[in-house]
Amino acid sequence: MISAKTPDWSALRRDFPILDQQVHGKPLIYFDNAATSQKPRAVIDALVHYYERDNANVHRGIHELSNRSTTAFEEARARAAKFINARSPEEIVFTRGTTEGINLVAGAWGLKNLKSGDVILLTEMEHHSNLVPWQLLAQRTGAAIAYVPITGDDGLLDLSQLDELLSPRVKIFSMVHISNSLGTLNPVAELCARARKRGIVTLVDGAQSAGHCPVDVQAIGCDFFAFSGHKICGPTGIGVLYGRQELLEAMPPYQGGGEMILSVGYDKTEFKHSPHRFEAGTPDISGPIGLSAAMDYLDAIGRQNIWKHDQDLAHYAYEKLAALGDLRLFGPRAKSDLRAGLVSFLLKDVHAHDVVTLADQAGVALRGGHHCTQPLMHKLGVESTARASFYFYNTRDEVDRFVEVIREIQKFFRQ
Ligand code: 7TS
């Protein structure tokens, strides 16, 4: 749902109780949204309501509370399907997060479908969670891994060799939608279309996109799409894996246990259909319920509005940082439409961790490090960057204060 009118951003900010506090005696400026977002009152209330009124295990009891829990849990599945425009709730598997979603595909689809000589295609800007599961799979199957290169500091995918890279040996192409280190928005619909033409299965890592821009898995044309609840105003410990139904149905279970079976004998088990086949054991029940409230909340704002708001902050921050000089900026250049709501940078002769530590003293929460993209850092010739990542409750005033703090840090290290 895209709402036509401009949201009242300052009223929305007041929905987040955590933002109204001081840190080290300074007003908190929370610019670590790519790591995890804050939670609005509506989500906190949904969790409290569930535990105060409805808590029971799902899919087993016949009593009232179990019925209520099961209904809310399955309604959340339908809500998630609507959030990304899946064809049906059956295409939604609840996971712990993006990481588990990708591991599930690598473990269940990958082990069944890959063999020695096959190729897994990734990009050079992947998060470790879209690298390590494939490396484990490659070790187990003898498959090889190839990478779509990036162009340099402006962090775009270099697609000039894509036709050659999409060779007949490639069985799956797994790509990040928005890079958490560079802020690049990748042309995933085009990439999926080119892969699909060659019969290659596609996975999109939507950890940084699902809550930040409109997402329509049918329009993207991917086979799998994974994201995390905690980055989109939902609780930690819950995520979503979308899979096209025919692929999910053909996949063996990922873990075994209760909930995922039709019948069990001492030597043989019949499994449920997907998605339940992939949800062994008592699931996180409050997670999907909180996540559903988060999805309602975000769609009432409109993700196109959120995208524009966050991009405006990123462009504003990029230009103000660039004007300081003596620093390196990563990712798409100033004003690029392909830059999402974050800015990675490195001050000349100052370690990213020092920047983050000093910014924290000024109340500004940043992240410094390799951002779980070590190979990308090596490619860029750095060990780490400092990163400011925005969400719709952040403001231009906060960016002004942040840039002022960075200027003071530069001054401190020049002394
Ligand atoms: N993929 C991308 C692109 C990510 O940014 C992250 C987390 C993940 C996958 C993994 O998500 P999880 O919820 O399963 O952990 N990124 C970050 C970050 O940038 N800072 O902290 C976590």
Boltz pocket constraint, residues with backbone or C-beta under 6 A from the ligand:
constraints:
  - pocket:
      binder: B
      contacts: [[A, 34], [A, 35], [A, 36], [A, 96], [A, 97], [A, 98], [A, 99], [A, 100], [A, 127], [A, 129], [A, 130], [A, 176], [A, 178], [A, 179], [A, 180], [A, 181], [A, 205], [A, 207], [A, 208], [A, 228], [A, 367], [A, 371], [A, 372]]
      max_distance: 6.0
